Amino acid sequence: MNIRASWLLAVVLFFTAAVSADRIAAQTSGSTAAVETATTLITLGTRGGPLPTKDRAQSSNLLVVNGTLYLIDAGDGVTRRIVQAGYDFRKVGKIFVTHPHSDHTAGLATLLVSQWEYQRAEPTDIYGGGVEALVKGAIDYLTPNAEIRWAEGKKRPMADILHGHDVAPGLVYQDANVKVTAVENTHFHFEPGTPPYGKYKSYSYRFETPGRVVFFTGDTGPSDAVVELANGADLYVTETTSPDDVVALFKRSGAWEAKTPSEQEGFLRHMHEEHVTPEDIGKMAAKANVKAVIMTHIGPSIDPNDDYQRYVTEAQKYFSGPITLAKDLMRF
């Protein structure tokens, strides 16, 4: 065999192997959802706050029960993470937003328009506090694109399939796979008379499936109501915050010195009263008698390679069960 023939054979073998690998990956990915009959949690995005980072997408979690997909929060990058986890983004029909901060909702419009572009026919329902305005705003934002697509042949208005539902504490949603109950937590403390007062709520959600109970704190400060609703959960999925780490990062960037003393005081109050530290997590998990803790919504650190294991160590002083510090695309 001459050199040219050998080279051609190598090329053919390379592309044959590549196509075979792609087919195997597609089959594996597609079968993940098809055969999944247990309750599975995938931590799609584990970064807390609006600051983008290279390794973690913003807050989002996918709960899969008997092959049905339920999305909890939709931070930036959520659509790509769903695909990377091996699931079809068009199959997400129920979305639960803990609260309308941007790091929990910035990817919502992308997910919704992607479903509309790729012909999801069934309605997509979004539940949470303030989500009716959120979904309406997303549709308004996407209207120029929709009008262009309309001229290209699409005829289904987005408002016909994208539905926001503002909720209240209590039963939020129920089907054959899940029962979802909400409680208002302590992430929001608005002054009377301010624009958000009485308008926006922050919720924690309890998902009861045929085999498991999975609880999502969302963003919250220490809260007896959260502890009560979480009682006995198999998985306690909690935000995780270190005020010291955030302040250290602000000081290094100069953002802390740029704040007035009253702004600094207000920020620290927000971090301690409206978020939970590892110590708070350990105490709340122990009081709620949950079986295992998953730390997510990880805040920024001055160390770009921080493994955050000190958060686990701190929480273990108060909670004796297993604690996992989540990364993106972990499966439980």
C-alpha positions in Angstrom: 0.0 0.0 0.0 1.5 3.4 -1.0 1.6 6.4 1.2 -1.4 8.1 -0.3 -3.6 5.0 0.1 -2.5 4.6 3.7 -3.4 8.2 4.4 -6.8 7.8 2.8 -7.4 4.6 4.8 -6.5 6.4 8.0 -8.9 9.3 7.2 -11.7 6.8 6.6 -11.0 4.9 9.8 -10.9 8.2 11.8 -14.3 9.4 10.6 -15.8 6.0 10.9 -14.7 5.9 14.6 -15.9 9.4 15.1 -19.4 8.7 13.7 -19.6 5.5 15.8 -18.6 7.4 18.9 -21.2 10.1 18.2 -23.9 7.4 17.7 -23.0 5.7 21.0 -23.0 9.0 22.8 -26.4 9.9 21.3 -27.8 6.5 22.2 -26.5 6.7 25.8 -27.8 10.3 26.2 -31.2 9.5 24.8 -31.5 6.3 26.9 -30.7 8.2 30.1 -34.2 9.8 30.2 -35.9 6.8 28.6 -35.0 4.2 31.2 -34.9 6.5 34.3 -37.7 5.4 36.6 -36.2 6.5 40.0 -36.0 10.0 41.4 -32.8 11.7 40.2 -31.4 15.1 40.9 -28.9 16.8 38.6 -27.3 20.0 39.9 -27.2 21.8 36.6 -25.8 25.1 37.8 -24.2 25.7 41.2 -22.9 29.3 41.2 -24.7 31.8 43.4 -24.9 35.5 42.5 -24.8 37.4 39.2 -21.0 37.3 38.8 -20.1 34.9 35.9 -17.4 32.3 36.5 -15.7 29.8 34.1 -16.6 26.5 35.8 -20.1 27.0 37.3 -23.3 28.1 35.6 -25.9 30.0 37.7 -28.4 28.3 39.9 -30.6 25.6 38.4 -31.5 22.0 39.3 -33.2 19.3 37.3 -35.4 16.8 39.1 -36.3 13.7 37.1 -39.1 11.5 38.3 -40.2 8.5 36.2 -38.6 10.1 33.2 -40.5 13.4 33.6 -38.4 16.6 33.9 -39.0 19.3 36.6 -36.7 22.3 36.6 -36.0 24.3 39.8 -34.7 27.8 38.9 -33.2 28.8 35.6 -30.0 30.7 35.9 -27.8 31.6 33.0 -26.6 28.6 31.1 -29.5 26.3 32.0 -30.4 25.2 28.5 -26.9 24.1 27.7 -26.6 22.3 31.0 -29.8 20.4 30.4 -28.4 19.2 27.1 -25.0 18.4 28.7 -26.8 16.3 31.3 -28.3 14.2 28.5 -31.8 15.4 28.4 -34.1 17.1 25.9 -34.7 20.7 26.8 -38.0 20.5 25.0 -39.3 18.0 27.5 -39.2 20.5 30.4 -42.8 21.3 31.0 -42.8 22.5 34.6 -40.5 25.1 36.0 -40.4 26.3 39.6 -38.7 29.6 40.4 -37.7 30.1 44.0 -37.5 33.9 43.5 -37.0 36.3 40.7 -33.3 37.3 41.2 -31.3 37.3 38.0 -29.0 34.4 39.0 -32.1 32.2 39.3 -33.9 33.5 36.2 -31.4 34.8 33.6 -31.5 31.7 31.5 -35.3 31.4 31.5 -35.9 33.4 28.3 -33.3 31.4 26.4 -34.9 28.1 27.5 -38.4 29.3 26.6 -37.6 30.6 23.2 -35.5 27.5 22.4 -38.6 25.4 23.2 -40.8 27.6 21.0 -38.2 27.7 18.1 -38.0 23.9 18.2 -41.7 23.3 18.1 -42.7 22.2 21.7 -46.4 22.0 21.3 -47.5 21.4 24.9 -47.7 24.4 27.3 -44.7 25.1 29.6 -45.9 26.2 33.0 -43.7 28.4 35.2 -44.5 28.7 38.9 -43.2 31.1 41.6 -43.4 34.5 43.1 -43.6 37.3 40.5 -43.3 34.9 37.5 -46.3 36.1 35.7 -44.5 39.5 35.2 -41.3 37.6 34.5 -42.8 35.5 31.7 -44.6 38.4 30.2 -41.4 40.4 30.2 -39.6 37.5 28.6 -42.2 37.3 25.8 -41.9 41.1 25.3 -38.2 40.8 25.0 -38.5 37.9 22.5 -41.2 39.5 20.4 -38.9 41.0 17.7 -37.4 37.6 17.2 -40.9 36.0 17.2 -42.2 38.5 14.6 -39.3 37.6 12.3 -39.9 33.9 12.8 -43.6 34.4 12.2 -42.8 35.7 8.8 -40.6 32.6 8.2 -43.5 30.3 8.9 -44.0 29.8 12.6 -47.6 30.5 13.5 -48.0 29.6 17.2 -47.9 32.7 19.5 -45.5 32.3 22.4 -48.2 33.4 24.9 -50.3 30.3 23.9 -47.7 27.9 25.3 -45.7 29.9 27.9 -47.7 30.4 31.1 -46.6 32.1 34.3 -48.4 31.3 37.6 -47.8 33.3 40.7 -48.1 31.1 43.7 -48.8 31.3 47.4 -47.6 29.2 50.4 -49.1 25.7 50.4 -49.7 23.3 47.6 -48.3 24.6 44.4 -48.5 21.7 42.0 -49.4 18.0 41.9 -49.4 15.2 39.4 -48.7 11.5 39.4 -45.0 12.0 40.0 -44.7 14.9 42.4 -46.4 16.9 45.0 -44.9 20.4 45.4 -45.4 22.5 48.5 -44.1 26.0 49.1 -43.2 28.0 52.1 -42.2 31.7 52.1 -38.6 32.0 53.4 -36.6 34.9 54.8 -34.6 36.0 51.7 -36.7 39.1 51.2 -37.2 41.9 53.8 -38.6 44.9 51.9 -39.3 48.2 53.6 -43.0 49.2 53.5 -43.7 51.6 50.7 -40.8 50.4 48.5 -41.7 49.1 45.0 -41.1 45.4 45.8 -42.9 45.4 49.1 -45.9 43.0 49.1 -45.2 42.3 45.4 -42.4 39.7 45.3 -42.0 36.6 47.5 -39.1 34.1 47.9 -40.1 30.5 48.3 -38.6 27.1 49.4 -40.1 24.0 47.8 -40.7 20.5 49.0 -41.0 17.9 46.3 -42.6 14.6 47.4 -42.1 11.8 44.8 -43.2 8.1 45.1 -39.8 7.2 46.5 -38.1 10.3 47.9 -38.5 13.7 49.3 -36.3 16.4 47.9 -36.3 19.9 49.4 -34.9 23.1 47.8 -34.3 26.0 50.1 -33.7 28.5 47.3 -32.1 31.6 48.8 -33.1 32.1 52.4 -31.8 33.2 55.8 -32.3 31.2 58.9 -36.0 30.2 59.0 -38.2 28.1 61.2 -40.7 27.8 58.4 -38.1 26.3 56.1 -37.0 23.8 58.8 -40.6 22.7 59.4 -41.4 22.1 55.7 -38.1 20.3 55.2 -38.7 17.9 58.0 -37.4 14.4 57.2 -36.4 15.1 53.6 -34.1 12.6 51.9 -32.1 15.4 50.2 -31.8 19.0 51.5 -30.6 21.1 48.6 -29.4 24.4 50.1 -27.8 27.6 49.1 -24.4 28.3 50.7 -22.9 31.7 51.5 -19.8 33.0 53.2 -20.1 36.7 53.9 -16.4 36.9 54.7 -15.4 35.4 51.3 -17.7 37.8 49.5 -16.4 40.8 51.4 -12.8 39.7 50.8 -13.5 39.6 47.1 -15.1 43.0 47.1 -12.1 44.4 49.0 -9.6 43.0 46.5 -11.6 44.5 43.5 -12.1 47.9 45.2 -15.9 47.5 45.3 -16.1 47.4 49.1 -14.3 50.8 49.5 -16.7 52.2 46.9 -19.6 51.6 49.1 -20.7 54.1 51.8 -20.7 53.0 55.4 -24.4 52.6 55.3 -24.2 50.5 52.1 -21.6 48.3 53.7 -23.8 47.8 56.8 -26.9 47.0 54.6 -24.9 44.5 52.6 -23.7 42.7 55.6 -27.2 42.6 57.1 -28.4 41.2 53.8 -25.7 38.5 53.8 -26.3 37.4 57.4 -30.1 37.7 57.5 -31.2 36.7 54.0 -28.6 34.0 53.3 -27.3 31.0 55.2 -23.7 30.3 56.2 -22.3 26.7 56.5 -23.0 27.0 60.3 -26.6 27.9 59.6 -27.0 25.0 57.2 -25.7 22.5 59.7 -28.0 23.7 62.4 -31.1 23.9 60.1 -30.4 20.4 58.6 -30.0 18.9 62.1 -33.2 20.5 63.3 -35.1 19.3 60.3 -33.8 15.8 60.7 -33.0 15.5 57.0 -31.0 12.5 55.7 -28.4 14.3 53.5 -27.4 17.8 52.5 -26.3 19.1 49.1 -24.6 22.5 49.2 -25.1 24.5 46.0 -25.5 28.2 45.0 -21.8 28.6 46.0 -20.6 32.2 46.3 -17.5 33.7 44.9 -14.1 33.4 46.5 -10.7 35.2 46.1 -9.2 31.9 45.2 -10.3 30.9 41.6 -9.5 27.3 42.3 -11.2 27.2 45.7 -12.7 23.7 46.5 -14.9 25.2 49.3 -14.5 22.0 51.4 -14.1 24.2 54.5 -17.9 24.9 54.1 -18.6 21.2 54.6 -16.2 21.0 57.6 -18.0 23.9 59.2 -21.5 22.5 58.7 -20.4 19.1 60.0 -19.9 20.6 63.4 -23.7 20.7 63.7 -25.0 18.0 61.2 -23.8 14.4 61.4 -25.3 13.2 58.1 -23.6 13.2 54.7 -22.9 16.6 53.1 -21.9 17.0 49.5 -20.6 20.2 48.0 -22.1 20.2 44.5 -20.5 20.9 41.2 -22.3 21.4 37.9 -23.8 18.3 36.4 -23.5 16.1 39.5 -26.1 13.4 39.6 -27.8 12.2 42.9 
